[in-house]
């Protein structure tokens, strides 16, 4: 039995309305917060020192405790900062070998390497853009490592652009690479250079370096 909030009469706890005064009885509330939290299957992914990652589960109070039978996880690797570093290194080697082959008159080998460089640049460009958009989440060490890699690869990418510009149709035919493919290689190379310059705060118009976060060049006023 419970007391009516209107007249004070004793009524059955299952009644929704007092039979004496008609007062609506509030439904009985049960605190299910602790039960809900203890059964919550959520988990947290925590970045550790270096490139380590830890998964934190509940303790039976603020989250469900993992089963004693073990945990099975599905995940994808290769999309982090370490993978980006390896792609830049591979791009460096590919461009160098392609230009060496071209200088030695091995046009066909040079063509293969240029197409390979295009594939690596295209793949790198998508992951690189993701890193730039999430730069605030990169540690200082990761950001510095990425910047150092960029500084070394940019002259190579510029030389790739220059190679694309000076190739004639006869050479492209020997390389077995179409004029359209050369234009696409040049395009992705220029996109890479543009993004890396923006990240470094370098003005694409005058080349002046600006403080991080600036969207307008302090020297010439161009958009960064």
C-alpha positions as CSV (number, residue, x, y, z in Angstrom):
1,X,0.0,0.0,0.0
2,X,1.1,3.6,-0.7
3,X,-0.3,7.0,0.4
4,X,-2.2,9.2,-2.1
5,X,-0.4,12.4,-2.7
6,X,-3.8,14.2,-2.9
7,X,-5.9,13.0,0.1
8,X,-3.4,10.9,2.0
9,X,-5.5,7.8,1.7
10,X,-4.0,4.3,1.5
11,X,-4.3,2.9,-2.0
12,X,-2.9,-0.2,-3.8
13,X,0.6,0.5,-5.3
14,X,-0.6,-0.8,-8.6
15,X,-3.4,1.8,-8.9
16,X,-2.8,4.6,-11.3
17,X,-5.5,6.8,-9.8
18,X,-6.8,7.3,-6.2
19,X,-10.3,5.8,-5.9
20,X,-11.1,8.4,-3.2
21,X,-10.1,11.7,-4.7
22,X,-9.2,10.9,-8.3
23,X,-5.6,12.1,-7.8
24,X,-3.2,10.6,-10.5
25,X,-0.6,8.5,-8.8
26,X,2.9,8.8,-10.2
27,X,4.2,5.6,-11.6
28,X,6.8,3.9,-9.5
29,X,10.3,4.7,-10.6
30,X,13.0,2.2,-10.4
31,X,16.6,3.2,-10.5
32,X,18.1,1.2,-13.4
33,X,21.1,3.4,-13.8
34,X,23.5,1.0,-12.1
35,X,22.1,-2.0,-14.0
36,X,22.4,-0.2,-17.3
37,X,25.9,1.0,-16.7
38,X,27.1,-2.4,-15.5
39,X,25.8,-4.0,-18.7
40,X,27.1,-1.3,-21.1
41,X,29.2,-3.0,-23.8
42,X,31.0,0.2,-24.8
43,X,34.8,0.4,-24.7
44,X,37.5,3.1,-25.1
45,X,40.5,3.1,-27.4
46,X,43.4,4.9,-25.7
47,X,46.6,6.0,-27.5
48,X,49.7,5.1,-25.6
49,X,53.3,6.2,-26.0
50,X,54.8,6.0,-29.4
51,X,52.6,4.0,-31.8
52,X,50.9,1.8,-29.1
53,X,47.1,1.6,-28.7
54,X,45.2,0.1,-25.7
55,X,41.6,-0.9,-25.4
56,X,39.9,-0.2,-22.1
57,X,36.9,-2.2,-21.1
58,X,34.4,-1.9,-18.2
59,X,35.0,-3.2,-14.7
60,X,31.5,-4.5,-14.0
61,X,30.4,-1.2,-12.5
62,X,30.9,1.5,-15.1
63,X,30.8,-0.9,-18.0
64,X,30.4,-4.6,-18.8
65,X,33.3,-6.8,-17.8
66,X,34.8,-8.8,-20.7
67,X,33.9,-12.5,-20.9
68,X,36.3,-14.9,-19.4
69,X,36.1,-17.0,-22.6
70,X,38.3,-14.4,-24.4
71,X,37.9,-11.5,-26.8
72,X,37.8,-11.6,-30.6
73,X,38.6,-8.4,-32.4
74,X,38.5,-7.3,-36.0
75,X,40.6,-4.3,-37.0
76,X,42.4,-2.7,-39.9
77,X,46.1,-1.7,-39.8
78,X,48.1,0.4,-42.1
79,X,46.1,3.6,-42.0
80,X,48.2,5.5,-39.4
81,X,51.1,7.8,-39.4
82,X,53.6,4.9,-39.7
83,X,51.9,3.8,-42.9
84,X,52.1,7.3,-44.3
85,X,55.8,7.4,-43.6
86,X,56.4,4.2,-45.5
87,X,54.4,5.4,-48.5
88,X,56.5,8.6,-48.7
89,X,59.7,6.5,-48.5
90,X,58.4,4.2,-51.3
91,X,57.5,7.2,-53.4
92,X,61.0,8.6,-53.0
93,X,62.6,5.4,-54.2
94,X,60.1,5.0,-57.1
95,X,60.7,8.6,-58.4
96,X,64.5,8.2,-58.1
97,X,64.5,4.8,-60.0
98,X,62.2,6.1,-62.7
99,X,64.4,9.2,-63.4
100,X,67.5,7.0,-63.4
101,X,66.0,4.7,-66.0
102,X,65.0,7.7,-68.1
103,X,68.5,9.1,-68.0
104,X,70.0,5.8,-69.1
105,X,67.6,5.5,-72.0
106,X,65.4,2.8,-70.5
107,X,62.2,4.5,-71.3
108,X,60.0,1.4,-70.8
109,X,61.3,0.9,-67.2
110,X,60.9,4.7,-66.6
111,X,57.3,4.5,-67.7
112,X,56.6,1.6,-65.3
113,X,58.1,3.6,-62.4
114,X,56.1,6.7,-63.3
115,X,52.8,4.8,-63.3
116,X,53.9,3.2,-60.0
117,X,54.6,6.7,-58.6
118,X,51.2,7.8,-59.8
119,X,49.5,5.0,-57.9
120,X,51.5,5.7,-54.7
121,X,50.8,9.4,-54.9
122,X,47.1,8.8,-55.4
123,X,47.0,6.5,-52.4
124,X,49.2,8.8,-50.3
125,X,47.1,11.8,-51.2
126,X,43.9,10.4,-49.7
127,X,45.6,9.3,-46.4
128,X,47.7,12.4,-46.3
129,X,44.6,14.7,-46.5
130,X,43.1,12.7,-43.6
131,X,46.2,13.3,-41.5
132,X,46.2,17.0,-42.3
133,X,42.5,17.3,-41.3
134,X,43.2,15.6,-38.0
135,X,46.6,17.2,-37.3
136,X,45.3,18.5,-34.0
137,X,45.2,14.8,-32.9
138,X,48.8,14.1,-33.9
139,X,51.4,14.3,-31.2
140,X,54.2,16.8,-31.5
141,X,56.6,14.0,-32.2
142,X,54.4,12.6,-35.0
143,X,53.9,16.0,-36.5
144,X,57.6,16.7,-36.6
145,X,58.4,13.3,-38.1
146,X,55.8,13.9,-40.9
147,X,57.2,17.4,-41.6
148,X,60.7,16.0,-41.9
149,X,59.5,13.4,-44.4
150,X,57.7,16.0,-46.4
151,X,60.7,18.3,-46.5
152,X,62.8,15.4,-48.0
153,X,60.2,14.2,-50.5
154,X,59.0,17.6,-51.9
155,X,62.1,18.2,-54.2
156,X,61.6,14.7,-55.6
157,X,57.9,15.4,-56.3
158,X,58.8,18.8,-57.9
159,X,61.3,17.0,-60.2
160,X,58.5,14.5,-61.1
161,X,56.4,17.5,-62.2
162,X,59.3,18.9,-64.2
163,X,59.8,15.5,-65.9
164,X,56.1,15.4,-66.9
165,X,56.4,18.9,-68.4
166,X,59.4,18.2,-70.6
167,X,58.4,14.8,-72.0
168,X,57.6,14.8,-75.7
169,X,55.3,12.4,-77.5
170,X,58.1,10.3,-78.9
171,X,59.5,9.6,-75.5
172,X,56.1,8.9,-74.0
173,X,55.5,6.4,-76.8
174,X,58.7,4.6,-75.9
175,X,57.7,4.7,-72.2
176,X,54.3,3.2,-73.2
177,X,52.5,6.0,-71.2
178,X,49.8,8.1,-72.7
179,X,49.7,11.9,-72.7
180,X,46.6,11.7,-70.5
181,X,48.4,9.6,-67.9
182,X,51.3,12.0,-67.8
183,X,48.8,14.9,-67.2
184,X,47.2,12.9,-64.3
185,X,50.6,12.2,-62.8
186,X,51.4,15.8,-62.9
187,X,48.0,16.7,-61.4
188,X,48.3,14.5,-58.3
189,X,51.9,15.6,-57.8
190,X,50.9,19.3,-57.8
191,X,48.0,18.5,-55.4
192,X,50.5,16.8,-53.0
193,X,52.8,19.8,-53.1
194,X,49.9,22.2,-52.5
195,X,48.6,20.3,-49.5
196,X,52.0,20.0,-47.9
197,X,52.7,23.7,-48.4
198,X,49.4,24.6,-46.7
199,X,50.2,22.4,-43.8
200,X,53.6,24.0,-43.4
201,X,52.0,27.5,-43.6
202,X,54.0,28.2,-46.8
203,X,52.3,30.6,-49.2
204,X,51.7,29.0,-52.7
205,X,52.0,32.5,-54.3
206,X,55.2,34.0,-52.8
207,X,56.7,31.1,-50.9
208,X,56.7,33.0,-47.6
209,X,56.3,30.8,-44.4
210,X,53.5,31.9,-42.1
211,X,52.6,30.9,-38.5
212,X,50.6,27.7,-38.1
213,X,46.8,28.4,-38.3
214,X,47.1,31.4,-40.6
215,X,44.8,31.3,-43.6
216,X,46.2,34.5,-45.3
217,X,49.8,35.2,-46.2
218,X,51.3,37.9,-44.0
219,X,53.6,39.0,-46.9
220,X,51.4,39.1,-50.0
221,X,47.9,38.6,-48.6
222,X,47.2,35.4,-50.7
223,X,45.1,32.6,-49.3
224,X,47.1,29.8,-47.8
